[in-house]
Amino acid sequence: MADIALNFTDADSFYEQLLDAHVGLSTSESALLNAKLVLVMANAIGDAAQLRACITAAQQQA
């Protein structure tokens, strides 16, 4: 199983950047930005097993 432990060095800064990226967007534009971000991050991770572990972790937290 892939490592899904907290790896942030500055989680607050990331969260602020994420919120700022959504300012002024409609609900559908915000959803599209999130979808694009997921795909960009998945490409950056690149490892299928790690991505599966991330999906499983997110489903369990939902």
All heavy atoms as a GROMACS GRO file, in nm:
protein
  453
    1MET      N    1   0.085  -0.118   0.000
    1MET     CA    2   0.000   0.000   0.000
    1MET      C    3   0.089   0.124   0.000
    1MET      O    4   0.192   0.129   0.064
    1MET     CB    5  -0.092  -0.002   0.121
    1MET     CG    6  -0.176   0.124   0.134
    1MET     SD    7  -0.299   0.109   0.264
    1MET     CE    8  -0.443   0.134   0.165
    2ALA      N    9   0.045   0.224  -0.071
    2ALA     CA   10   0.122   0.348  -0.083
    2ALA      C   11   0.114   0.430   0.045
    2ALA      O   12   0.020   0.417   0.123
    2ALA     CB   13   0.068   0.430  -0.200
    3ASP      N   14   0.213   0.514   0.064
    3ASP     CA   15   0.218   0.601   0.181
    3ASP      C   16   0.119   0.716   0.162
    3ASP      O   17   0.134   0.796   0.070
    3ASP     CB   18   0.360   0.656   0.197
    3ASP     CG   19   0.370   0.756   0.310
    3ASP    OD1   20   0.282   0.757   0.399
    3ASP    OD2   21   0.466   0.834   0.310
    4ILE      N   22   0.018   0.722   0.246
    4ILE     CA   23  -0.079   0.831   0.239
    4ILE      C   24  -0.078   0.912   0.367
    4ILE      O   25  -0.173   0.983   0.398
    4ILE     CB   26  -0.221   0.782   0.205
    4ILE    CG1   27  -0.265   0.672   0.302
    4ILE    CG2   28  -0.230   0.734   0.061
    4ILE    CD1   29  -0.410   0.636   0.293
    5ALA      N   30   0.031   0.900   0.441
    5ALA     CA   31   0.047   0.977   0.564
    5ALA      C   32   0.062   1.125   0.530
    5ALA      O   33   0.095   1.162   0.416
    5ALA     CB   34   0.170   0.928   0.640
    6LEU      N   35   0.037   1.209   0.627
    6LEU     CA   36   0.050   1.353   0.608
    6LEU      C   37   0.193   1.388   0.571
    6LEU      O   38   0.286   1.359   0.645
    6LEU     CB   39   0.008   1.427   0.735
    6LEU     CG   40   0.004   1.579   0.726
    6LEU    CD1   41  -0.096   1.625   0.620
    6LEU    CD2   42  -0.031   1.638   0.861
    7ASN      N   43   0.211   1.448   0.454
    7ASN     CA   44   0.344   1.483   0.404
    7ASN      C   45   0.361   1.633   0.383
    7ASN      O   46   0.463   1.676   0.332
    7ASN     CB   47   0.372   1.411   0.272
    7ASN     CG   48   0.392   1.264   0.291
    7ASN    OD1   49   0.463   1.222   0.381
    7ASN    ND2   50   0.328   1.184   0.209
    8PHE      N   51   0.262   1.711   0.420
    8PHE     CA   52   0.269   1.856   0.401
    8PHE      C   53   0.379   1.918   0.487
    8PHE      O   54   0.395   1.882   0.603
    8PHE     CB   55   0.138   1.924   0.442
    8PHE     CG   56   0.030   1.916   0.338
    8PHE    CD1   57  -0.080   1.835   0.358
    8PHE    CD2   58   0.037   1.991   0.223
    8PHE    CE1   59  -0.181   1.828   0.265
    8PHE    CE2   60  -0.064   1.986   0.130
    8PHE     CZ   61  -0.173   1.904   0.150
    9THR      N   62   0.451   2.012   0.429
    9THR     CA   63   0.541   2.093   0.509
    9THR      C   64   0.473   2.224   0.546
    9THR      O   65   0.509   2.286   0.645
    9THR     CB   66   0.672   2.122   0.434
    9THR    OG1   67   0.642   2.183   0.309
    9THR    CG2   68   0.751   1.994   0.411
   10ASP      N   69   0.373   2.264   0.466
   10ASP     CA   70   0.299   2.388   0.492
   10ASP      C   71   0.156   2.372   0.440
   10ASP      O   72   0.119   2.430   0.340
   10ASP     CB   73   0.369   2.507   0.426
   10ASP     CG   74   0.309   2.640   0.467
   10ASP    OD1   75   0.213   2.642   0.548
   10ASP    OD2   76   0.357   2.743   0.419
   11ALA      N   77   0.079   2.291   0.510
   11ALA     CA   78  -0.058   2.261   0.468
   11ALA      C   79  -0.145   2.386   0.461
   11ALA      O   80  -0.227   2.400   0.370
   11ALA     CB   81  -0.121   2.158   0.561
   12ASP      N   82  -0.127   2.477   0.555
   12ASP     CA   83  -0.209   2.599   0.556
   12ASP      C   84  -0.187   2.682   0.430
   12ASP      O   85  -0.281   2.736   0.373
   12ASP     CB   86  -0.179   2.683   0.680
   12ASP     CG   87  -0.229   2.619   0.808
   12ASP    OD1   88  -0.322   2.534   0.801
   12ASP    OD2   89  -0.176   2.652   0.915
   13SER      N   90  -0.064   2.692   0.387
   13SER     CA   91  -0.032   2.768   0.265
   13SER      C   92  -0.096   2.703   0.143
   13SER      O   93  -0.152   2.772   0.058
   13SER     CB   94   0.120   2.777   0.247
   13SER     OG   95   0.151   2.846   0.127
   14PHE      N   96  -0.087   2.570   0.133
   14PHE     CA   97  -0.151   2.501   0.021
   14PHE      C   98  -0.301   2.524   0.022
   14PHE      O   99  -0.361   2.554  -0.082
   14PHE     CB  100  -0.122   2.350   0.025
   14PHE     CG  101  -0.207   2.274  -0.074
   14PHE    CD1  102  -0.179   2.280  -0.209
   14PHE    CD2  103  -0.316   2.202  -0.032
   14PHE    CE1  104  -0.260   2.212  -0.301
   14PHE    CE2  105  -0.397   2.135  -0.122
   14PHE     CZ  106  -0.368   2.139  -0.257
   15TYR      N  107  -0.364   2.511   0.139
   15TYR     CA  108  -0.509   2.528   0.149
   15TYR      C  109  -0.548   2.670   0.108
   15TYR      O  110  -0.647   2.690   0.038
   15TYR     CB  111  -0.555   2.496   0.292
   15TYR     CG  112  -0.705   2.490   0.305
   15TYR    CD1  113  -0.778   2.390   0.243
   15TYR    CD2  114  -0.775   2.586   0.377
   15TYR    CE1  115  -0.916   2.383   0.253
   15TYR    CE2  116  -0.913   2.581   0.389
   15TYR     CZ  117  -0.982   2.480   0.326
   15TYR     OH  118  -1.119   2.475   0.336
   16GLU      N  119  -0.471   2.768   0.150
   16GLU     CA  120  -0.498   2.906   0.112
   16GLU      C  121  -0.488   2.925  -0.040
   16GLU      O  122  -0.572   2.990  -0.101
   16GLU     CB  123  -0.400   3.000   0.183
   16GLU     CG  124  -0.428   3.147   0.158
   16GLU     CD  125  -0.334   3.238   0.236
   16GLU    OE1  126  -0.285   3.197   0.343
   16GLU    OE2  127  -0.312   3.350   0.189
   17GLN      N  128  -0.385   2.866  -0.101
   17GLN     CA  129  -0.369   2.875  -0.246
   17GLN      C  130  -0.486   2.809  -0.317
   17GLN      O  131  -0.536   2.862  -0.418
   17GLN     CB  132  -0.239   2.807  -0.290
   17GLN     CG  133  -0.114   2.879  -0.249
   17GLN     CD  134   0.010   2.798  -0.281
   17GLN    OE1  135   0.016   2.730  -0.382
   17GLN    NE2  136   0.109   2.804  -0.193
   18LEU      N  137  -0.530   2.696  -0.264
   18LEU     CA  138  -0.643   2.625  -0.324
   18LEU      C  139  -0.770   2.708  -0.315
   18LEU      O  140  -0.844   2.721  -0.414
   18LEU     CB  141  -0.662   2.490  -0.254
   18LEU     CG  142  -0.772   2.399  -0.307
   18LEU    CD1  143  -0.750   2.366  -0.453
   18LEU    CD2  144  -0.778   2.272  -0.223
   19LEU      N  145  -0.796   2.766  -0.199
   19LEU     CA  146  -0.914   2.852  -0.184
   19LEU      C  147  -0.906   2.973  -0.276
   19LEU      O  148  -1.006   3.010  -0.340
   19LEU     CB  149  -0.930   2.896  -0.039
   19LEU     CG  150  -0.968   2.788   0.062
   19LEU    CD1  151  -0.976   2.848   0.202
   19LEU    CD2  152  -1.099   2.722   0.024
   20ASP      N  153  -0.789   3.034  -0.283
   20ASP     CA  154  -0.770   3.151  -0.369
   20ASP      C  155  -0.797   3.119  -0.516
   20ASP      O  156  -0.850   3.202  -0.591
   20ASP     CB  157  -0.629   3.209  -0.355
   20ASP     CG  158  -0.607   3.280  -0.223
   20ASP    OD1  159  -0.706   3.308  -0.151
   20ASP    OD2  160  -0.488   3.308  -0.191
   21ALA      N  161  -0.762   2.998  -0.558
   21ALA     CA  162  -0.783   2.957  -0.697
   21ALA      C  163  -0.932   2.950  -0.732
   21ALA      O  164  -0.969   2.960  -0.849
   21ALA     CB  165  -0.716   2.823  -0.723
   22HIS      N  166  -1.016   2.934  -0.630
   22HIS     CA  167  -1.161   2.921  -0.653
   22HIS      C  168  -1.237   3.053  -0.642
   22HIS      O  169  -1.356   3.057  -0.673
   22HIS     CB  170  -1.218   2.818  -0.555
   22HIS     CG  171  -1.179   2.678  -0.586
   22HIS    ND1  172  -1.256   2.594  -0.664
   22HIS    CD2  173  -1.069   2.606  -0.553
   22HIS    CE1  174  -1.196   2.478  -0.677
   22HIS    NE2  175  -1.082   2.483  -0.610
   23VAL      N  176  -1.170   3.157  -0.598
   23VAL     CA  177  -1.237   3.286  -0.581
   23VAL      C  178  -1.293   3.334  -0.714
   23VAL      O  179  -1.224   3.335  -0.817
   23VAL     CB  180  -1.139   3.392  -0.522
   23VAL    CG1  181  -1.201   3.531  -0.526
   23VAL    CG2  182  -1.100   3.354  -0.380
   24GLY      N  183  -1.420   3.370  -0.713
   24GLY     CA  184  -1.485   3.424  -0.832
   24GLY      C  185  -1.537   3.320  -0.929
   24GLY      O  186  -1.596   3.357  -1.031
   25LEU      N  187  -1.516   3.193  -0.900
   25LEU     CA  188  -1.562   3.088  -0.990
   25LEU      C  189  -1.706   3.047  -0.956
   25LEU      O  190  -1.744   3.047  -0.839
   25LEU     CB  191  -1.472   2.964  -0.981
   25LEU     CG  192  -1.325   2.981  -1.021
   25LEU    CD1  193  -1.252   2.848  -1.008
   25LEU    CD2  194  -1.311   3.038  -1.161
   26SER      N  195  -1.780   3.010  -1.058
   26SER     CA  196  -1.913   2.954  -1.034
   26SER      C  197  -1.895   2.812  -0.981
   26SER      O  198  -1.784   2.757  -0.979
   26SER     CB  199  -1.991   2.949  -1.166
   26SER     OG  200  -1.932   2.854  -1.255
   27THR      N  201  -2.004   2.752  -0.937
   27THR     CA  202  -1.997   2.615  -0.886
   27THR      C  203  -1.943   2.520  -0.992
   27THR      O  204  -1.858   2.436  -0.963
   27THR     CB  205  -2.137   2.569  -0.838
   27THR    OG1  206  -2.182   2.658  -0.736
   27THR    CG2  207  -2.133   2.428  -0.784
   28SER      N  208  -1.990   2.533  -1.116
   28SER     CA  209  -1.943   2.444  -1.221
   28SER      C  210  -1.797   2.471  -1.258
   28SER      O  211  -1.721   2.378  -1.285
   28SER     CB  212  -2.033   2.451  -1.345
   28SER     OG  213  -2.034   2.582  -1.398
   29GLU      N  214  -1.756   2.598  -1.257
   29GLU     CA  215  -1.616   2.630  -1.284
   29GLU      C  216  -1.526   2.577  -1.174
   29GLU      O  217  -1.415   2.528  -1.201
   29GLU     CB  218  -1.598   2.781  -1.299
   29GLU     CG  219  -1.661   2.840  -1.423
   29GLU     CD  220  -1.665   2.992  -1.421
   29GLU    OE1  221  -1.671   3.052  -1.312
   29GLU    OE2  222  -1.664   3.051  -1.531
   30SER      N  223  -1.573   2.584  -1.050
   30SER     CA  224  -1.498   2.532  -0.937
   30SER      C  225  -1.482   2.381  -0.946
   30SER      O  226  -1.373   2.327  -0.923
   30SER     CB  227  -1.569   2.571  -0.807
   30SER     OG  228  -1.496   2.528  -0.696
   31ALA      N  229  -1.589   2.313  -0.983
   31ALA     CA  230  -1.583   2.167  -1.000
   31ALA      C  231  -1.486   2.130  -1.113
   31ALA      O  232  -1.410   2.033  -1.101
   31ALA     CB  233  -1.722   2.111  -1.028
   32LEU      N  234  -1.487   2.207  -1.221
   32LEU     CA  235  -1.396   2.181  -1.332
   32LEU      C  236  -1.251   2.202  -1.289
   32LEU      O  237  -1.163   2.123  -1.322
   32LEU     CB  238  -1.430   2.270  -1.451
   32LEU     CG  239  -1.344   2.251  -1.576
   32LEU    CD1  240  -1.351   2.107  -1.628
   32LEU    CD2  241  -1.387   2.349  -1.684
   33LEU      N  242  -1.225   2.309  -1.213
   33LEU     CA  243  -1.090   2.333  -1.162
   33LEU      C  244  -1.045   2.216  -1.075
   33LEU      O  245  -0.932   2.168  -1.088
   33LEU     CB  246  -1.085   2.463  -1.082
   33LEU     CG  247  -0.952   2.494  -1.013
   33LEU    CD1  248  -0.838   2.506  -1.114
   33LEU    CD2  249  -0.963   2.618  -0.928
   34ASN      N  250  -1.132   2.168  -0.987
   34ASN     CA  251  -1.098   2.053  -0.902
   34ASN      C  252  -1.066   1.930  -0.986
   34ASN      O  253  -0.970   1.858  -0.957
   34ASN     CB  254  -1.209   2.023  -0.803
   34ASN     CG  255  -1.211   2.118  -0.687
   34ASN    OD1  256  -1.111   2.180  -0.653
   34ASN    ND2  257  -1.328   2.134  -0.625
   35ALA      N  258  -1.147   1.904  -1.088
   35ALA     CA  259  -1.123   1.788  -1.174
   35ALA      C  260  -0.989   1.799  -1.245
   35ALA      O  261  -0.912   1.702  -1.252
   35ALA     CB  262  -1.236   1.774  -1.275
   36LYS      N  263  -0.959   1.918  -1.296
   36LYS     CA  264  -0.831   1.939  -1.364
   36LYS      C  265  -0.715   1.922  -1.266
   36LYS      O  266  -0.612   1.862  -1.300
   36LYS     CB  267  -0.826   2.079  -1.426
   36LYS     CG  268  -0.915   2.096  -1.547
   36LYS     CD  269  -0.906   2.239  -1.599
   36LYS     CE  270  -0.989   2.262  -1.721
   36LYS     NZ  271  -0.979   2.400  -1.771
   37LEU      N  272  -0.732   1.974  -1.146
   37LEU     CA  273  -0.628   1.964  -1.045
   37LEU      C  274  -0.601   1.818  -1.009
   37LEU      O  275  -0.485   1.776  -0.995
   37LEU     CB  276  -0.666   2.044  -0.920
   37LEU     CG  277  -0.566   2.048  -0.807
   37LEU    CD1  278  -0.433   2.108  -0.853
   37LEU    CD2  279  -0.622   2.128  -0.691
   38VAL      N  280  -0.706   1.739  -0.996
   38VAL     CA  281  -0.690   1.596  -0.965
   38VAL      C  282  -0.609   1.528  -1.074
   38VAL      O  283  -0.516   1.451  -1.047
   38VAL     CB  284  -0.828   1.527  -0.948
   38VAL    CG1  285  -0.815   1.376  -0.953
   38VAL    CG2  286  -0.894   1.571  -0.820
   39LEU      N  287  -0.640   1.558  -1.200
   39LEU     CA  288  -0.568   1.495  -1.310
   39LEU      C  289  -0.422   1.540  -1.317
   39LEU      O  290  -0.333   1.459  -1.342
   39LEU     CB  291  -0.640   1.523  -1.443
   39LEU     CG  292  -0.778   1.458  -1.456
   39LEU    CD1  293  -0.846   1.504  -1.584
   39LEU    CD2  294  -0.767   1.307  -1.449
   40VAL      N  295  -0.396   1.668  -1.294
   40VAL     CA  296  -0.259   1.718  -1.294
   40VAL      C  297  -0.179   1.654  -1.182
   40VAL      O  298  -0.064   1.611  -1.201
   40VAL     CB  299  -0.257   1.873  -1.285
   40VAL    CG1  300  -0.119   1.926  -1.257
   40VAL    CG2  301  -0.313   1.934  -1.412
   41MET      N  302  -0.239   1.647  -1.062
   41MET     CA  303  -0.169   1.586  -0.949
   41MET      C  304  -0.149   1.436  -0.970
   41MET      O  305  -0.044   1.382  -0.935
   41MET     CB  306  -0.245   1.613  -0.819
   41MET     CG  307  -0.241   1.757  -0.777
   41MET     SD  308  -0.343   1.784  -0.630
   41MET     CE  309  -0.244   1.904  -0.544
   42ALA      N  310  -0.248   1.369  -1.027
   42ALA     CA  311  -0.233   1.226  -1.056
   42ALA      C  312  -0.118   1.203  -1.154
   42ALA      O  313  -0.040   1.110  -1.137
   42ALA     CB  314  -0.363   1.170  -1.113
   43ASN      N  315  -0.107   1.289  -1.253
   43ASN     CA  316   0.004   1.278  -1.347
   43ASN      C  317   0.137   1.301  -1.276
   43ASN      O  318   0.236   1.232  -1.303
   43ASN     CB  319  -0.013   1.378  -1.461
   43ASN     CG  320   0.095   1.364  -1.565
   43ASN    OD1  321   0.105   1.261  -1.631
   43ASN    ND2  322   0.177   1.466  -1.578
   44ALA      N  323   0.141   1.396  -1.183
   44ALA     CA  324   0.264   1.423  -1.109
   44ALA      C  325   0.303   1.305  -1.021
   44ALA      O  326   0.421   1.272  -1.008
   44ALA     CB  327   0.248   1.549  -1.024
   45ILE      N  328   0.204   1.238  -0.961
   45ILE     CA  329   0.231   1.120  -0.879
   45ILE      C  330   0.277   1.006  -0.968
   45ILE      O  331   0.378   0.943  -0.943
   45ILE     CB  332   0.107   1.080  -0.796
   45ILE    CG1  333   0.078   1.187  -0.691
   45ILE    CG2  334   0.125   0.943  -0.731
   45ILE    CD1  335  -0.056   1.173  -0.621
   46GLY      N  336   0.198   0.977  -1.071
   46GLY     CA  337   0.238   0.884  -1.174
   46GLY      C  338   0.234   0.736  -1.140
   46GLY      O  339   0.239   0.654  -1.231
   47ASP      N  340   0.227   0.698  -1.016
   47ASP     CA  341   0.232   0.558  -0.977
   47ASP      C  342   0.090   0.505  -0.956
   47ASP      O  343   0.017   0.553  -0.868
   47ASP     CB  344   0.314   0.544  -0.848
   47ASP     CG  345   0.322   0.401  -0.801
   47ASP    OD1  346   0.407   0.327  -0.852
   47ASP    OD2  347   0.242   0.365  -0.711
   48ALA      N  348   0.051   0.404  -1.034
   48ALA     CA  349  -0.086   0.353  -1.031
   48ALA      C  350  -0.124   0.300  -0.893
   48ALA      O  351  -0.236   0.322  -0.846
   48ALA     CB  352  -0.106   0.245  -1.136
   49ALA      N  353  -0.034   0.230  -0.826
   49ALA     CA  354  -0.065   0.174  -0.694
   49ALA      C  355  -0.087   0.286  -0.592
   49ALA      O  356  -0.178   0.279  -0.509
   49ALA     CB  357   0.047   0.081  -0.647
   50GLN      N  358  -0.005   0.388  -0.599
   50GLN     CA  359  -0.020   0.500  -0.506
   50GLN      C  360  -0.151   0.575  -0.534
   50GLN      O  361  -0.220   0.616  -0.441
   50GLN     CB  362   0.099   0.595  -0.516
   50GLN     CG  363   0.100   0.698  -0.407
   50GLN     CD  364   0.230   0.777  -0.402
   50GLN    OE1  365   0.306   0.778  -0.497
   50GLN    NE2  366   0.253   0.844  -0.292
   51LEU      N  367  -0.185   0.591  -0.660
   51LEU     CA  368  -0.311   0.658  -0.694
   51LEU      C  369  -0.431   0.578  -0.645
   51LEU      O  370  -0.527   0.634  -0.593
   51LEU     CB  371  -0.320   0.681  -0.845
   51LEU     CG  372  -0.221   0.784  -0.899
   51LEU    CD1  373  -0.219   0.781  -1.051
   51LEU    CD2  374  -0.253   0.923  -0.848
   52ARG      N  375  -0.425   0.444  -0.659
   52ARG     CA  376  -0.533   0.359  -0.607
   52ARG      C  377  -0.546   0.376  -0.456
   52ARG      O  378  -0.656   0.384  -0.403
   52ARG     CB  379  -0.507   0.212  -0.641
   52ARG     CG  380  -0.572   0.165  -0.769
   52ARG     CD  381  -0.570   0.014  -0.782
   52ARG     NE  382  -0.436  -0.045  -0.774
   52ARG     CZ  383  -0.348  -0.048  -0.873
   52ARG    NH1  384  -0.379   0.004  -0.990
   52ARG    NH2  385  -0.229  -0.104  -0.857
   53ALA      N  386  -0.434   0.382  -0.387
   53ALA     CA  387  -0.436   0.399  -0.242
   53ALA      C  388  -0.496   0.535  -0.205
   53ALA      O  389  -0.571   0.545  -0.107
   53ALA     CB  390  -0.296   0.387  -0.185
   54CYS      N  391  -0.467   0.637  -0.283
   54CYS     CA  392  -0.524   0.770  -0.258
   54CYS      C  393  -0.675   0.769  -0.278
   54CYS      O  394  -0.750   0.826  -0.198
   54CYS     CB  395  -0.460   0.873  -0.349
   54CYS     SG  396  -0.287   0.909  -0.311
   55ILE      N  397  -0.721   0.703  -0.384
   55ILE     CA  398  -0.864   0.695  -0.411
   55ILE      C  399  -0.934   0.620  -0.296
   55ILE      O  400  -1.038   0.665  -0.245
   55ILE     CB  401  -0.892   0.624  -0.546
   55ILE    CG1  402  -0.848   0.715  -0.661
   55ILE    CG2  403  -1.038   0.586  -0.559
   55ILE    CD1  404  -0.846   0.647  -0.796
   56THR      N  405  -0.876   0.510  -0.254
   56THR     CA  406  -0.933   0.432  -0.143
   56THR      C  407  -0.938   0.516  -0.015
   56THR      O  408  -1.040   0.516   0.054
   56THR     CB  409  -0.851   0.303  -0.120
   56THR    OG1  410  -0.857   0.225  -0.240
   56THR    CG2  411  -0.905   0.224  -0.004
   57ALA      N  412  -0.831   0.586   0.013
   57ALA     CA  413  -0.828   0.671   0.133
   57ALA      C  414  -0.935   0.778   0.127
   57ALA      O  415  -1.004   0.804   0.225
   57ALA     CB  416  -0.690   0.733   0.150
   58ALA      N  417  -0.953   0.840   0.011
   58ALA     CA  418  -1.053   0.946  -0.004
   58ALA      C  419  -1.193   0.888   0.011
   58ALA      O  420  -1.281   0.951   0.072
   58ALA     CB  421  -1.037   1.014  -0.139
   59GLN      N  422  -1.216   0.770  -0.042
   59GLN     CA  423  -1.348   0.706  -0.028
   59GLN      C  424  -1.378   0.674   0.118
   59GLN      O  425  -1.492   0.689   0.162
   59GLN     CB  426  -1.355   0.578  -0.111
   59GLN     CG  427  -1.361   0.602  -0.259
   59GLN     CD  428  -1.350   0.474  -0.339
   59GLN    OE1  429  -1.272   0.384  -0.305
   59GLN    NE2  430  -1.427   0.465  -0.446
   60GLN      N  431  -1.280   0.632   0.192
   60GLN     CA  432  -1.300   0.597   0.332
   60GLN      C  433  -1.325   0.721   0.418
   60GLN      O  434  -1.388   0.714   0.521
   60GLN     CB  435  -1.179   0.520   0.385
   60GLN     CG  436  -1.168   0.383   0.324
   60GLN     CD  437  -1.038   0.311   0.360
   60GLN    OE1  438  -0.950   0.370   0.420
   60GLN    NE2  439  -1.028   0.186   0.321
   61GLN      N  440  -1.276   0.836   0.373
   61GLN     CA  441  -1.292   0.961   0.449
   61GLN      C  442  -1.423   1.030   0.414
   61GLN      O  443  -1.464   1.122   0.483
   61GLN     CB  444  -1.176   1.055   0.417
   61GLN     CG  445  -1.042   0.993   0.436
   61GLN     CD  446  -0.970   1.044   0.558
   61GLN    OE1  447  -1.003   1.148   0.609
   61GLN    NE2  448  -0.872   0.970   0.603
   62ALA      N  449  -1.488   0.987   0.306
   62ALA     CA  450  -1.611   1.053   0.259
   62ALA      C  451  -1.727   1.028   0.350
   62ALA      O  452  -1.734   0.940   0.427
   62ALA     CB  453  -1.644   1.008   0.118
   0.00000   0.00000   0.00000
